[in-house]
Amino acid sequence: MSCFSRIGAPLTLAFCALLSQPTLADQQLYNQVSLRAEASQSIAHDEMQVSLYSEAQGSDPASLASLISKNMNAAVAEAREVKAVKVSLGSRNSDPVYDSKGQKITGWRERADLRLESSDFAALSQLTASLLGKLQMAGMSFSIAQGTRQQAEDSLYKDAIEAFN
């Protein structure tokens, strides 16, 4: 019998025994009871978000920045007149535009984002339609308002506790 087989077999057995130890440690060796209660509810989306942007491209970055600022300032001023709509500015980027070889800057592209939120869908839709003359639409989404979510969670907690009792 070779030296490897005399040492290898016991080492292999020891290694396998060590690997099985975590499994034994994870087992709980006492009686266990598990209780569970659930409550669920469907909630309609009651908040609308609209993302708009202003984008321009040209050779002079200063004039692009001025144009984008002018467009965004006018849009923000108009949006803030609608009290039911929450207005926030998003990101603003200025990126170089390269030639076909990717070596020389041939122009600049500037973009600024505007985010609008409201539970008053009619007011936000009307504002969005008005702003689409100045800005482009990046997207529209619907969600559950934070207040509605909190009320539903509180109600569901109570229902789950009653189901548990």
N, C-alpha and C positions, 0 to 999 in steps of 0.2 A: 504494500500500500504506500502510495507516495505521500510526501510530507504535506502537499497541498490538500489532498483529500482528508488527511487526519485533522488538519486545522480548518479547512474550508467548510466542512459539514457542520461543526459546532458553531462557527461564526455565522453561517447562514441561518441556523436555528435561532441563535441569539438575536440576530437582526430581525427576523420575523416576529420574535417575541416582543421586541421593542416596538415594532410597528403596530402590534395589536394592543399595546398599553393604552393609547389615547381612546380607543373604542371602549375599553372597559371603564375608563375614567369618566366618559360621557354618560354612561348608563347610570340612571338614578336607582338606587337600591331601596326605595321606600314607596309606600302607596301614594298615589297621586290622583287628584280630582281636577278636572278642567271644566270651567264654566264659560259660556259665551252668550252674548246677547247682541242682536243687530237691529238697526232701524235704517230705512232708506226712504228717499223722497226724490222725485223728479223736480228740477228747478229750471224754469225758462231763462234763457239769456235775456238780461235786461239792460245791458250796457253795450254801446257801439263805439268802436275805435276806428278812426280814419287816419291814414298816414298820407301826407301830401309832400311834394318836394318841388324845388325850383332848381333847374340845372341849365347851365350855359357853357359854351365852348368858344374859345377865341385865342388870339395871340397875346393879348395884354392881360396879365393876371389882376392888375389893379382895377381895370375897368370891369372885369368879370365879377370881382368881389363887390364892387359898387352896385352893379346891376342886381346881383343876387340879394344883397342887403336891402336894396330898395323894394324888390319883389316880396321878400319875407316880412319886412316891416309893414308894408301895406296889408299883407294877408293877416298878420298877427293883430293889427289894429282892427280890421274888420271882424276877425274871429272873437276878439275880446268884447265886442259890442253885444254878442249873444251870450247872455248871462248863464244859460243852461249848459253851456259847453265849456269844458276844461281845456285850456290851451297850453301846450308845452313845446318847446323847441327841441329838435333832435340833434343829430350830428351835422357837422359841416365839413366838407372835404374840398381840397384843391389838389388836383392830380395833373402831372404832366402828360402830354400826348406826344408820343414818339413817332418818328418816321417809320417806313416799312422795314428798315433794317434794325430798328430798336436802338439806334445809337445817338440820334440827335432829337432834341425837343423841338417840336414844330408848333406846339400850342399848349393850352391849358384847359382843363375841365373843372368847373366848380359846381358843387351841389350842397344844398341845405335842406333839412327835413323839418316838417311841422307835424305834430301829433295832436289830434282832437279826440276828446272823449265826452260822451253824454249818455244819459238814460232817456233823454228826449230825442227819440229817433227822428221825428219830423223836423225839429230845429237843426239837428246836426246834418240831416240830408239836404235841407235847404241851404245851409251854410256851405256845405261841400260843393253843391251845384254852383253856387256863386263863386267860390274860390277856384273852381276848375278853369275859369277864364284866365287866371294868373299862374296857377300851379298845375302840376301833373299828379295823378293819383298813384301812390305806391301800393296801397292795399287797404282793405276794410275787413274788420273782424268783429265778432260779437262774443261777449263773455258775461259772467255773472258779477254784478256789482259787489263790492266788498261788504256793504251793509246787508244786502240780501243774503250773501254767503254766511255772514255771522249769525243772522237770525235763523237761517235754516240749520246751521250747526247746533245752535242752542236748543232748538226744538228737537232735533234728532238725538241730542244727548239725553234730554228728558224722556223721549220715547224709548231709548235703549235702556235707561235705568228702570223704567216701568216694566219693560219686557224682562229684564233681569230679575226684578222682584217677583 
